[in-house]
Amino acid sequence: MSETHLRRARVDKPMIVSSMNGALDVLRPGEYYVEDAGMTMRLHQDAASALAIAEVKVQAFDALLTQRQVVFLSWS
């Protein structure tokens, strides 16, 4: 992965998100690495992974943050 800024986030409950191919998928509880990709937020399984496992529109991601379904663990 190139020099992409990733922030660590935690998901406490399963939630439905859109996958990279546009299908809906269930994001399991756990820690993920979040990449700001402009119009979407990409979720990676680990910091070294070049392939995102899910992609969520920024507005939908903001709603998840507001509802505390996603919590950032790092800001750097």
N, C-alpha and C positions, 0 to 999 in steps of 0.2 A: 504494500500500500504506500502511496506517496505521502508526502508530508501533509496529512489530513489531521485536523484538530478533532479529537474524539473525547467525549465526556462520558464518564461512567454513570449509569443509571440503574435503578432497581425497579422491578415490576413485582408487586405483591400478589396480585390476583391474575388469573388467565384473562386475556382480553383479545378481541378480534381486531386484526389489523390487515391492511392490504399487503400482499407479498410483492416481490419484485416483478412478477409476471402479471400483476393486476388482480389475482385471485385473493379471496379472503382467507386468512389463516389465523390460527390461535397462537398468540404469543404466551409462552409458559412463564410462570413466575421465575425470577432469577435476576442476575445482573447482566447488563448489556452495555455495549459501547455505542454511543450515539454520534452520528455524523450529520452536520447541517449541510444539506445538499441544495440549498436555495429554496425551491418550492416544496421540498420534502425533507423529512428527517429519516435517515437510514440507520437501522439497528444492526449491529454486528455482534456475533457471538463472543469474539475476543478482539483485543486491540490489534492483533497482527493479521486478522482476516481481511482479505481484499474484497470478498463477496459479502454483501449485506444479506441478512436473512429476512428482513422486512423493511418496508418503506411506507411511511405515514405522511400524509399531507400536513403541512405546518399548522394549519388551523385545527386539525384533529389532534395533533400532538399537543398543542397548547391547551386544548380542552382536557386531555389526559393529565397534564400537569396541574391544571386548576382543580381537577377532581381528586388530585393526589393519587392517581392510579399509576403514575410514573413519578419517581423522585430522583433528582440528580444527586449523586454521591460525590462528584468531583466537578470542579469548575475550570481546571487548568487545561 
